[in-house]
Amino acid sequence: MDIGLLAFPSDITIGPADLAVAAEERGFESLFYPEHSHLPTNSGPWPGGPVIPPHYRHSLDLFASLGAAAAVTSSIKLGSGICLVPQHDAIWLAKQVASIDFISGGRFIFGIGYGWNRAELGHHGVVFNERRDRTREHLAAMKTLWAATAEPDTPVSFEGRWTNFGPTHVHPKATQQPHPPIIVAAGVGPKLRAAIAEYADGWGPIQGRNEILGELPSLRAAWADAGRDPGALLITVFGADPSPDNLEILAEAGVQRAALGLPVAGPDKILAAMDRHAELVERFR
C-alpha cells in the first residue's frame, strides 16, 4: 500500500510548492490538495463537526497550488483531494486538469466530490439536489475534451443540459489516456456504487466519516456487475489514521493508498508531522 499525504493549501501555512518538495524528498507516493472557492457565512455545520474550521476561509486555488507543486517536483503523484466538480465550468475544468496532467508529466490523480456546502454550491448556481447529475454530465463532457483522436486536429462536440459545445478544437489532451484516474470521494450507498462503476476508477473515502471496510464488498460487487476489471478498482483513503495497526487493516482489505492528513500549521509543525509519517513509507511500500 502506498503512503501519501493530504494537506490544505492556504495563505496561513507552508506554501504548496515547498510542501510538495518536502513530501517528495521524504519519499511519499502522492500529495493531495482539497479546494473551496469561499466560505459563506451561512454555511452551517460541516461533515466533520458543528463548526467549520477557520482555515477553510483561507484556502488557495486548487489548480494554482497543483501547478506550483508540479513545477518543482518530478516523481511524486499530485492529486485533487477533492475537486468540487459541479462548482466548475466543465470546459474550463477539462482544460485545467489536462494542463496539470501535462505539466506534471502524467502524475495527476483526479479526486472529485459533489460538494456538501449548500450555500457555496448555491453561489455557483448549483441546485443542491442536482449536484450529482451535474457532476456526471461534466465528466462526460470533460472526457470528450480529453480524449486523443486518431487525427490530432479532429474537432469534438458535446450536447448536455449544463454543457454544450459544437465542433471544437482543444488542447492539451490528457497526458494519461484516456484520462487521469478519477476517484470519487462520497459517502457509502447505492448512488456511490453506481457512479463509480459508471464513470470513475475508484473510491476516496474519508476515514472517520465513512464506513470503509463494510462498504468495500458491495462496491466491488457493483463494479464487477458493470463489467469492470475486478483488479482495477482503486481505493484511496483520505485522512487515514496513521497508526500502523490501522494501516495494516487497510492494506489487508485491498486499499491501494492511504493519504495521511497534515495539520494546518506553521512549517515546523508540518515538517515534523511529515517526518513522523515518513517512517511508514518504507514499512508499507
Stockholm file with secondary structure:
# STOCKHOLM 1.0

chainA/1-285         MDIGLLAFPSDITIGPADLAVAAEERGFESLFYPEHSHLPTNSGPWPGGPVIPPHYRHSLDLFASLGAAAAVTSSIKLGSGICLVPQHDAIWLAKQVASIDFISGGRFIFGIGYGWNRAELGHHGVVFNERRDRTREHLAAMKTLWAATAEPDTPVSFEGRWTNFGPTHVHPKATQQPHPPIIVAAGVGPKLRAAIAEYADGWGPIQGRNEILGELPSLRAAWADAGRDPGALLITVFGADPSPDNLEILAEAGVQRAALGLPVAGPDKILAAMDRHAELVERFR
#=GR chainA/1-285 SS CEEEEECCCBTTSSCHHHHHHHHHHTTCSEEEECCCSCCCTTCCCBTTBSSCCGGGGGBCCHHHHHHHHHHTCSSSEEEEEEEEGGGSCHHHHHHHHHHHHHHTTSCEEEEEECCSCHHHHHHTTCCGGGHHHHHHHHHHHHHHHHCCCSSTTCCEEEECSSCEEEEECCCCCCSSSSCSCEEECCCSSHHHHHHHHHHCSEECCBBTTBCCTTTHHHHHHHHHHTTCCGGGCEEEEETCCCCHHHHHHHHHTTCCEEEEECCSSCHHHHHHHHHHHHHHHHHTC
#=GC SS_cons         CEEEEECCCBTTSSCHHHHHHHHHHTTCSEEEECCCSCCCTTCCCBTTBSSCCGGGGGBCCHHHHHHHHHHTCSSSEEEEEEEEGGGSCHHHHHHHHHHHHHHTTSCEEEEEECCSCHHHHHHTTCCGGGHHHHHHHHHHHHHHHHCCCSSTTCCEEEECSSCEEEEECCCCCCSSSSCSCEEECCCSSHHHHHHHHHHCSEECCBBTTBCCTTTHHHHHHHHHHTTCCGGGCEEEEETCCCCHHHHHHHHHTTCCEEEEECCSSCHHHHHHHHHHHHHHHHHTC
//
